[in-house]
Amino acid sequence: MRHELMIYDAVFYAIVLATSFIAGYRLLNVRSLNRMMRINTRHGDIMEEAVKRETGRNLVRFASIQSGDRAVVHRLQLVIYRLEELTLRDLIHSIDPDAIVDVVPMDRENGENDGNTRHSPGKPPRVSKYGNVFYK
């Protein structure tokens, strides 16, 4: 009887240990802790100053291009934590409601994204169940 209880205890501890190792491995390899926020805006200087004040980190300006209507669009990016996303998105849209904000998960090993993008150009167009866009 005592021998059987020791075997059950050993099996139970082996299961708990294996579960702990699996959970620890998954936590170490979580890919969505850091994210890259990319911003396209016409108010680059104001945006840089506001984000610096909010997070204490500098935005990286990697391109400034002239759009079709002769306005300069600044492309900015910043590595953020998952919990900062909504706060920064609200801040960005309060400065420039037309700003385009893309957030992509970061790869832990080399800092590159994995191709998944969440894009927020504003309100999406109304479409039918077949994907046809409704025009006014």
Contacts in CASP RR format, 6 or more apart in sequence:
PFRMAT RR
TARGET T0000
AUTHOR 0000-0000-0000
METHOD contacts of the structure
MODEL  1
MRHELMIYDAVFYAIVLATSFIAGYRLLNVRSLNRMMRINTRHGDIMEEA
VKRETGRNLVRFASIQSGDRAVVHRLQLVIYRLEELTLRDLIHSIDPDAI
VDVVPMDRENGENDGNTRHSPGKPPRVSKYGNVFYK
29 108 0 8 1.000
30 108 0 8 1.000
31 105 0 8 1.000
31 106 0 8 1.000
31 107 0 8 1.000
31 108 0 8 1.000
31 114 0 8 1.000
32 82 0 8 1.000
32 105 0 8 1.000
33 81 0 8 1.000
33 82 0 8 1.000
33 106 0 8 1.000
33 108 0 8 1.000
34 79 0 8 1.000
34 80 0 8 1.000
34 81 0 8 1.000
34 82 0 8 1.000
34 105 0 8 1.000
34 106 0 8 1.000
34 108 0 8 1.000
35 79 0 8 1.000
35 80 0 8 1.000
35 81 0 8 1.000
35 82 0 8 1.000
35 85 0 8 1.000
35 103 0 8 1.000
35 104 0 8 1.000
35 105 0 8 1.000
35 106 0 8 1.000
36 77 0 8 1.000
36 78 0 8 1.000
36 79 0 8 1.000
36 80 0 8 1.000
36 103 0 8 1.000
36 104 0 8 1.000
36 105 0 8 1.000
36 106 0 8 1.000
36 113 0 8 1.000
37 77 0 8 1.000
37 78 0 8 1.000
37 79 0 8 1.000
37 80 0 8 1.000
37 85 0 8 1.000
37 88 0 8 1.000
37 101 0 8 1.000
37 102 0 8 1.000
37 103 0 8 1.000
38 75 0 8 1.000
38 76 0 8 1.000
38 77 0 8 1.000
38 101 0 8 1.000
38 102 0 8 1.000
38 103 0 8 1.000
38 104 0 8 1.000
39 47 0 8 1.000
39 59 0 8 1.000
39 74 0 8 1.000
39 75 0 8 1.000
39 76 0 8 1.000
39 77 0 8 1.000
39 78 0 8 1.000
39 92 0 8 1.000
39 99 0 8 1.000
39 100 0 8 1.000
39 101 0 8 1.000
39 102 0 8 1.000
40 73 0 8 1.000
40 74 0 8 1.000
40 75 0 8 1.000
40 76 0 8 1.000
40 99 0 8 1.000
40 100 0 8 1.000
41 47 0 8 1.000
41 73 0 8 1.000
41 74 0 8 1.000
41 76 0 8 1.000
41 92 0 8 1.000
41 95 0 8 1.000
41 96 0 8 1.000
41 98 0 8 1.000
41 99 0 8 1.000
41 100 0 8 1.000
42 71 0 8 1.000
42 72 0 8 1.000
42 73 0 8 1.000
42 74 0 8 1.000
42 96 0 8 1.000
42 98 0 8 1.000
43 74 0 8 1.000
43 95 0 8 1.000
43 96 0 8 1.000
43 99 0 8 1.000
44 61 0 8 1.000
44 74 0 8 1.000
44 76 0 8 1.000
46 95 0 8 1.000
46 96 0 8 1.000
47 59 0 8 1.000
47 74 0 8 1.000
47 76 0 8 1.000
47 92 0 8 1.000
47 95 0 8 1.000
47 96 0 8 1.000
47 99 0 8 1.000
48 58 0 8 1.000
48 59 0 8 1.000
48 61 0 8 1.000
48 76 0 8 1.000
50 91 0 8 1.000
50 95 0 8 1.000
51 57 0 8 1.000
51 59 0 8 1.000
51 78 0 8 1.000
51 88 0 8 1.000
51 91 0 8 1.000
51 92 0 8 1.000
52 58 0 8 1.000
52 59 0 8 1.000
54 87 0 8 1.000
54 88 0 8 1.000
54 91 0 8 1.000
55 78 0 8 1.000
55 80 0 8 1.000
55 84 0 8 1.000
55 88 0 8 1.000
57 78 0 8 1.000
57 79 0 8 1.000
58 78 0 8 1.000
59 76 0 8 1.000
59 77 0 8 1.000
59 78 0 8 1.000
60 76 0 8 1.000
60 77 0 8 1.000
60 78 0 8 1.000
61 74 0 8 1.000
61 75 0 8 1.000
61 76 0 8 1.000
62 75 0 8 1.000
62 76 0 8 1.000
62 77 0 8 1.000
63 74 0 8 1.000
63 75 0 8 1.000
64 72 0 8 1.000
64 73 0 8 1.000
64 74 0 8 1.000
64 75 0 8 1.000
65 72 0 8 1.000
65 73 0 8 1.000
65 75 0 8 1.000
66 72 0 8 1.000
66 73 0 8 1.000
67 73 0 8 1.000
78 88 0 8 1.000
79 106 0 8 1.000
80 88 0 8 1.000
80 103 0 8 1.000
85 103 0 8 1.000
89 101 0 8 1.000
89 103 0 8 1.000
89 120 0 8 1.000
92 99 0 8 1.000
92 101 0 8 1.000
93 99 0 8 1.000
93 101 0 8 1.000
100 119 0 8 1.000
100 120 0 8 1.000
100 121 0 8 1.000
101 119 0 8 1.000
101 120 0 8 1.000
102 117 0 8 1.000
102 118 0 8 1.000
102 119 0 8 1.000
102 120 0 8 1.000
103 117 0 8 1.000
103 118 0 8 1.000
104 113 0 8 1.000
104 114 0 8 1.000
104 115 0 8 1.000
104 116 0 8 1.000
104 117 0 8 1.000
104 118 0 8 1.000
105 113 0 8 1.000
105 114 0 8 1.000
105 116 0 8 1.000
106 112 0 8 1.000
106 113 0 8 1.000
107 113 0 8 1.000
107 114 0 8 1.000
125 133 0 8 1.000
125 134 0 8 1.000
126 133 0 8 1.000
126 134 0 8 1.000
127 133 0 8 1.000
127 134 0 8 1.000
128 134 0 8 1.000
END
